[in-house]
Amino acid sequence: MKRIIIDYKKLTSEMAGLLLERYPEGYGDEDLIAFKNPRGEWIEAVELQTPEALYLVKISKSLTDLLAAFEDADAEDTEARNPEAGEKEYDGSLEAEMGLDD
């Protein structure tokens, strides 16, 4: 299996989706892999395995923002296809049923 170090900027939308599946609650310290690159700089990455290769995706603040945006877009797409799946505003009906309304 090929092992590839990749920058988050080069992730395809499919790979970003796989990364989101792998770390649905985000990644933590236990998920990080740290190593020195040939220039002696420390790199932190998370692992992403596909059938073709094992990727080490370099971590940065921008990767976190990218995953959050990808997750938001996916949620919006799901809601657009199924509007009843989205959040609904609470109408106060529970208090009325229990006789708690003023």
C-alpha positions as CSV (number, residue, x, y, z in Angstrom):
1,M,0.0,0.0,0.0
2,K,1.3,3.5,-0.9
3,R,1.9,5.9,1.9
4,I,1.4,9.6,1.0
5,I,1.8,12.8,2.9
6,I,-0.7,15.3,1.6
7,D,-1.6,18.9,2.5
8,Y,-5.2,19.5,3.3
9,K,-5.4,22.0,0.4
10,K,-5.0,19.0,-2.0
11,L,-7.9,17.0,-0.5
12,T,-10.6,16.1,-2.9
13,S,-14.2,16.5,-1.7
14,E,-14.4,12.7,-1.5
15,M,-11.3,12.5,0.7
16,A,-12.6,15.4,2.9
17,G,-15.8,13.4,3.3
18,L,-13.8,10.3,4.3
19,L,-11.8,12.4,6.8
20,L,-15.1,13.6,8.3
21,E,-16.4,10.1,8.6
22,R,-13.2,8.9,10.2
23,Y,-13.2,11.8,12.7
24,P,-16.9,12.8,13.1
25,E,-16.3,14.5,16.5
26,G,-13.1,16.0,15.3
27,Y,-9.6,14.7,16.0
28,G,-7.8,14.9,19.3
29,D,-4.2,14.6,20.5
30,E,-4.4,10.8,20.4
31,D,-5.1,10.9,16.7
32,L,-2.1,13.1,15.7
33,I,1.0,11.7,14.3
34,A,4.1,14.0,14.6
35,F,7.2,13.7,12.5
36,K,10.1,15.8,11.1
37,N,10.2,16.6,7.4
38,P,13.4,16.5,5.5
39,R,14.0,20.2,6.4
40,G,13.8,19.4,10.1
41,E,10.4,21.0,10.6
42,W,7.8,19.3,12.8
43,I,4.7,18.2,11.0
44,E,1.5,17.0,12.6
45,A,-0.9,14.9,10.6
46,V,-3.9,12.6,10.9
47,E,-4.2,9.3,9.2
48,L,-6.7,8.7,6.4
49,Q,-6.8,5.2,4.8
50,T,-8.4,4.6,1.4
51,P,-8.3,1.4,-0.7
52,E,-5.6,2.9,-2.8
53,A,-3.3,4.5,-0.2
54,L,-2.6,5.5,3.4
55,Y,-2.6,9.3,3.6
56,L,-1.1,11.4,6.3
57,V,-3.1,14.7,6.1
58,K,-1.1,17.6,7.4
59,I,-2.9,19.5,10.1
60,S,-3.4,23.2,10.4
61,K,-6.1,25.6,11.6
62,S,-7.3,25.8,8.0
63,L,-8.0,22.0,7.9
64,T,-10.3,22.4,10.9
65,D,-12.1,25.2,9.1
66,L,-12.3,23.2,5.9
67,L,-13.9,20.2,7.7
68,A,-16.3,22.4,9.5
69,A,-17.4,24.1,6.2
70,F,-17.7,20.7,4.5
71,E,-19.9,19.4,7.4
72,D,-22.1,22.5,7.2
73,A,-22.5,22.2,3.5
74,D,-23.4,18.5,3.9
75,A,-26.0,19.4,6.5
76,E,-27.5,22.1,4.3
77,D,-27.7,19.7,1.4
78,T,-29.4,17.1,3.6
79,E,-31.9,19.7,4.8
80,A,-32.5,20.9,1.2
81,R,-33.4,17.4,0.1
82,N,-35.5,16.7,3.2
83,P,-36.7,19.9,4.9
84,E,-38.3,18.0,7.7
85,A,-34.9,16.6,8.8
86,G,-33.7,20.1,9.8
87,E,-34.1,21.6,13.2
88,K,-37.5,23.1,14.0
89,E,-38.3,26.0,16.2
90,Y,-39.9,25.0,19.5
91,D,-43.5,26.2,19.6
92,G,-44.2,25.9,23.3
93,S,-46.7,23.0,22.9
94,L,-45.3,21.0,25.7
95,E,-46.1,23.6,28.3
96,A,-49.6,24.0,26.9
97,E,-50.2,20.2,27.1
98,M,-49.0,20.2,30.7
99,G,-51.0,23.2,31.7
100,L,-47.8,25.2,32.5
101,D,-48.6,28.2,30.2
102,D,-49.3,31.5,31.9
